[in-house]
Amino acid sequence: MNRYKLAWVFAVSITIACNTATEKTAITDSAGTAAKGSYAYDAAFLKQHTSQVLELSSTDGNSKILLSADYQGRVMTSTATGDTGTSFGWLNYDLIAAPEKKKQFNPVGGEERFWMGPEGGQYSIYFKGGDSFNIAHWQVPSFIDTEMYTVVKSDNSSATFSKTASITNYSGTRFDIAIERTVRLLSKDQLAATLQTTIPAGVQFVGFETNNAITNTGTADWTKEKGLLSVWLLGMFTPTPATTVIIPFYPIPNARSFITDNYFGTIPTERLQVKDSILYFTCDGKLRSKIGLSPFIAKPIAGSFDFQKNVLTIILPQVNKNADYVNSKWEMQQNPYKGDVINSYNDGPLADGTQMGPFYEVESSSPALALQKGATGTYKQTTCHFMGNYDVLKQLAKQLLGVDLDTIKK
C-alpha cells in the first residue's frame, strides 16, 4: 500500500454565518463544526471559494498540505495533527471570498507562494520604465498574482504545476518564461534525511519541499547588463504575541553590515537582537518591519518558534555565497546584484491605521538567473513544522538552529 494518498479536498457542507471578518464563521463538515484556525476550517473554506484545491496527506492523516492551482500552485496551509489541528498558513479570508480581485496585488496568504524578483531598481518587473518607485506605481505581475496554473500531473505524494508568461522589466528587456513548480509532501524519513537529524518520537510534524524550475523560452540570452530574474519564495504564517523568528548566520568580521534592517524604518532593539552568529526578530504582527541577510553570511536555514502554541518552524533555502542576488530595493541601484538571500517581514498597522494581516513572513531567493536561451534554472526549498513537548522541541531547536529556546523566553 502506498504510504501517501492524494485526494481532491473532500466535499463539505459550509454554513457562513457572517457578513464581516469580525463576526463568527461556522463551517460544518461530516465531523461537525470546524473551528476557525483549524486545518479543516481552511480546507472547507478554500473548497468553497476556489476552483481547484489539491490535498496531499500522509497515510495516518496527521501530515497534510493544501495546494491551490488558482493561486499559482501555492501551498496555502498545512497541519501536523490532522483535520482538527492547527492550520499553519495565514489566509486572507475576506480577499479570497471577495467577488472581484484587486488590480494591484492580491495578498491572499499561503505558507509558500511563488514569486519572482527583482521587485525594485532598474531591472524591476514590478515597475514600468520611467515610473517612480512608490506604492502608487507598484504592480505585481499577473502571472504570480491572479493567473491560474495548470496541474500537469499528480501522484499520491506530489503535484506539479506549470505556466508560461512574458514580462518586460523597467529597462525594457522582455523575458519569455516557462515555469514548472512541483510540491512534494515529505515522509518522516525523508524529512529527517533533509534535516540531517532524527525526528524525536512523539513529535508531530509536517514537511514539504518545492522545486521551482524557470526556463528561458525567448530568443535571447538573459544577461546582467539587461537585467536578470530570480525565484522568490515567500511564506506567510499566523503570528502570536510570543512568536520569534530565529536566523543563524556565519560570524565573519563585520557580519552586522551584511544584515539589512531599515526597509521600513528603524526596528527597536527589543524587537531585533543581533548576536555574534544568530538574530532574534519579534514577529507578533504588531509593527511593520523587515530584515534581510546577504548570502555572504546567511546559512541555509531559518526558523521561528511560537511559544504560545509550541510550534517550531524550520525553513531550508538554498544559499550560494559566491552567486549574484538581485537587489529589490525601491530605488535606482548602484549594486543591482547585491541583494538578500533570506528575509523576514513582520506585518503591522500602516500610517492610516489599516493593516493587511496580521501575519509574518520568512522569505528566500534564488541567485540571479543568467539563463541562455532554452536553459533552465531551478531553486528548491523545504518548509516544516513541529509540535510536541517543549523540552523535546528545545533540543530539536538546539540541533537545527543552534539556539537555546529558554534564552529567547527570557
Solvent accessible surface area in square Angstrom, and as a share of the most:
residue,aa,sasa,rsa
1,M,225,1.01
2,N,103,0.53
3,R,137,0.50
4,Y,21,0.08
5,K,109,0.46
6,L,46,0.23
7,A,49,0.38
8,W,137,0.48
9,V,4,0.02
10,F,68,0.29
11,A,96,0.74
12,V,32,0.18
13,S,77,0.49
14,I,38,0.19
15,T,75,0.43
16,I,74,0.38
17,A,65,0.50
18,C,34,0.20
19,N,144,0.74
20,T,71,0.41
21,A,54,0.42
22,T,129,0.75
23,E,81,0.36
24,K,168,0.71
25,T,15,0.08
26,A,26,0.20
27,I,0,0.00
28,T,47,0.27
29,D,26,0.14
30,S,128,0.83
31,A,98,0.76
32,G,30,0.29
33,T,97,0.57
34,A,13,0.10
35,A,70,0.54
36,K,97,0.41
37,G,40,0.39
38,S,10,0.07
39,Y,0,0.00
40,A,6,0.04
41,Y,2,0.01
42,D,2,0.01
43,A,0,0.00
44,A,1,0.01
45,F,10,0.04
46,L,0,0.00
47,K,84,0.35
48,Q,92,0.41
49,H,58,0.26
50,T,17,0.10
51,S,89,0.58
52,Q,52,0.23
53,V,6,0.04
54,L,2,0.01
55,E,10,0.05
56,L,0,0.00
57,S,3,0.02
58,S,14,0.09
59,T,65,0.38
60,D,104,0.54
61,G,16,0.16
62,N,51,0.26
63,S,6,0.04
64,K,20,0.09
65,I,0,0.00
66,L,0,0.00
67,L,0,0.00
68,S,0,0.00
69,A,0,0.00
70,D,26,0.13
71,Y,20,0.08
72,Q,0,0.00
73,G,0,0.00
74,R,5,0.02
75,V,0,0.00
76,M,0,0.00
77,T,0,0.00
78,S,0,0.00
79,T,0,0.00
80,A,0,0.00
81,T,49,0.28
82,G,8,0.08
83,D,52,0.27
84,T,124,0.72
85,G,10,0.09
86,T,32,0.19
87,S,9,0.06
88,F,14,0.06
89,G,4,0.04
90,W,26,0.09
91,L,7,0.03
92,N,23,0.12
93,Y,49,0.19
94,D,83,0.43
95,L,21,0.10
96,I,8,0.04
97,A,44,0.34
98,A,41,0.32
99,P,139,0.87
100,E,141,0.63
101,K,121,0.51
102,K,110,0.47
103,K,191,0.81
104,Q,62,0.27
105,F,27,0.11
106,N,6,0.03
107,P,11,0.07
108,V,3,0.01
109,G,0,0.00
110,G,0,0.00
111,E,1,0.01
112,E,1,0.00
113,R,10,0.04
114,F,1,0.00
115,W,8,0.03
116,M,0,0.00
117,G,1,0.01
118,P,4,0.03
119,E,22,0.10
120,G,1,0.01
121,G,0,0.00
122,Q,32,0.14
123,Y,32,0.12
124,S,0,0.00
125,I,7,0.04
126,Y,2,0.01
127,F,6,0.03
128,K,156,0.66
129,G,49,0.47
130,G,71,0.68
131,D,40,0.21
132,S,60,0.39
133,F,38,0.16
134,N,60,0.31
135,I,108,0.55
136,A,82,0.63
137,H,75,0.33
138,W,24,0.08
139,Q,80,0.36
140,V,1,0.01
141,P,9,0.06
142,S,55,0.36
143,F,6,0.02
144,I,0,0.00
145,D,5,0.02
146,T,40,0.23
147,E,56,0.25
148,M,86,0.38
149,Y,4,0.01
150,T,85,0.49
151,V,36,0.21
152,V,75,0.43
153,K,135,0.57
154,S,53,0.34
155,D,77,0.40
156,N,43,0.22
157,S,23,0.15
158,S,18,0.11
159,A,1,0.01
160,T,3,0.02
161,F,0,0.00
162,S,31,0.20
163,K,49,0.21
164,T,103,0.60
165,A,17,0.13
166,S,57,0.37
167,I,33,0.17
168,T,74,0.43
169,N,5,0.02
170,Y,36,0.14
171,S,63,0.40
172,G,53,0.51
173,T,27,0.16
174,R,155,0.56
175,F,1,0.00
176,D,34,0.17
177,I,1,0.01
178,A,28,0.22
179,I,4,0.02
180,E,84,0.37
181,R,0,0.00
182,T,37,0.22
183,V,0,0.00
184,R,80,0.29
185,L,1,0.00
186,L,2,0.01
187,S,9,0.06
188,K,70,0.30
189,D,98,0.51
190,Q,74,0.33
191,L,0,0.00
192,A,20,0.16
193,A,73,0.56
194,T,55,0.32
195,L,15,0.07
196,Q,165,0.73
197,T,28,0.16
198,T,106,0.62
199,I,5,0.02
200,P,36,0.23
201,A,96,0.74
202,G,68,0.65
203,V,10,0.06
204,Q,66,0.29
205,F,33,0.14
206,V,0,0.00
207,G,0,0.00
208,F,1,0.00
209,E,32,0.14
210,T,0,0.00
211,N,50,0.26
212,N,0,0.00
213,A,17,0.13
214,I,0,0.00
215,T,31,0.18
216,N,0,0.00
217,T,75,0.44
218,G,15,0.15
219,T,128,0.75
220,A,65,0.50
221,D,68,0.35
222,W,15,0.05
223,T,50,0.29
224,K,86,0.36
225,E,138,0.62
226,K,125,0.53
227,G,1,0.01
228,L,4,0.02
229,L,1,0.00
230,S,1,0.00
231,V,0,0.00
232,W,17,0.06
233,L,0,0.00
234,L,4,0.02
235,G,3,0.03
236,M,3,0.01
237,F,6,0.02
238,T,60,0.35
239,P,14,0.09
240,T,7,0.04
241,P,91,0.58
242,A,38,0.29
243,T,3,0.02
244,T,17,0.10
245,V,0,0.00
246,I,0,0.00
247,I,0,0.00
248,P,8,0.05
249,F,2,0.01
250,Y,100,0.38
251,P,86,0.54
252,I,62,0.32
253,P,122,0.77
254,N,112,0.58
255,A,11,0.09
256,R,104,0.38
257,S,72,0.47
258,F,65,0.27
259,I,9,0.05
260,T,30,0.17
261,D,37,0.19
262,N,98,0.50
263,Y,66,0.25
264,F,83,0.34
265,G,40,0.38
266,T,130,0.76
267,I,13,0.07
268,P,48,0.30
269,T,113,0.66
270,E,123,0.55
271,R,40,0.15
272,L,14,0.07
273,Q,82,0.36
274,V,41,0.24
275,K,102,0.43
276,D,123,0.64
277,S,44,0.29
278,I,16,0.08
279,L,0,0.00
280,Y,32,0.12
281,F,0,0.00
282,T,35,0.20
283,C,0,0.00
284,D,17,0.09
285,G,4,0.04
286,K,117,0.50
287,L,64,0.32
288,R,87,0.32
289,S,4,0.03
290,K,24,0.10
291,I,0,0.00
292,G,0,0.00
293,L,0,0.00
294,S,15,0.10
295,P,10,0.06
296,F,96,0.40
297,I,0,0.00
298,A,2,0.02
299,K,57,0.24
300,P,68,0.43
301,I,21,0.11
302,A,0,0.00
303,G,0,0.00
304,S,3,0.02
305,F,0,0.00
306,D,14,0.07
307,F,45,0.19
308,Q,112,0.50
309,K,83,0.35
310,N,37,0.19
311,V,10,0.06
312,L,0,0.00
313,T,7,0.04
314,I,0,0.00
315,I,5,0.02
316,L,30,0.15
317,P,6,0.04
318,Q,86,0.38
319,V,39,0.23
320,N,71,0.37
321,K,124,0.53
322,N,132,0.68
323,A,27,0.21
324,D,56,0.29
325,Y,3,0.01
326,V,12,0.07
327,N,19,0.10
328,S,34,0.22
329,K,78,0.33
330,W,87,0.30
331,E,87,0.39
332,M,118,0.53
333,Q,16,0.07
334,Q,174,0.77
335,N,75,0.38
336,P,29,0.18
337,Y,28,0.11
338,K,134,0.57
339,G,7,0.07
340,D,23,0.12
341,V,0,0.00
342,I,1,0.01
343,N,12,0.06
344,S,0,0.00
345,Y,21,0.08
346,N,0,0.00
347,D,3,0.01
348,G,0,0.00
349,P,68,0.43
350,L,83,0.42
351,A,120,0.93
352,D,109,0.57
353,G,55,0.53
354,T,77,0.45
355,Q,62,0.28
356,M,85,0.38
357,G,21,0.21
358,P,67,0.42
359,F,4,0.02
360,Y,10,0.04
361,E,11,0.05
362,V,3,0.02
363,E,5,0.02
364,S,1,0.01
365,S,13,0.08
366,S,1,0.01
367,P,35,0.22
368,A,16,0.12
369,L,18,0.09
370,A,66,0.51
371,L,17,0.08
372,Q,121,0.54
373,K,125,0.53
374,G,58,0.56
375,A,36,0.28
376,T,72,0.42
377,G,10,0.09
378,T,81,0.47
379,Y,2,0.01
380,K,85,0.36
381,Q,7,0.03
382,T,6,0.04
383,T,1,0.00
384,C,0,0.00
385,H,2,0.01
386,F,0,0.00
387,M,36,0.16
388,G,28,0.27
389,N,92,0.47
390,Y,43,0.16
391,D,83,0.43
392,V,48,0.28
393,L,0,0.00
394,K,40,0.17
395,Q,104,0.46
396,L,0,0.00
397,A,0,0.00
398,K,108,0.46
399,Q,114,0.51
400,L,24,0.12
401,L,7,0.03
402,G,51,0.49
403,V,3,0.02
404,D,59,0.31
405,L,0,0.00
406,D,42,0.22
407,T,76,0.44
408,I,32,0.16
409,K,124,0.52
410,K,205,0.87
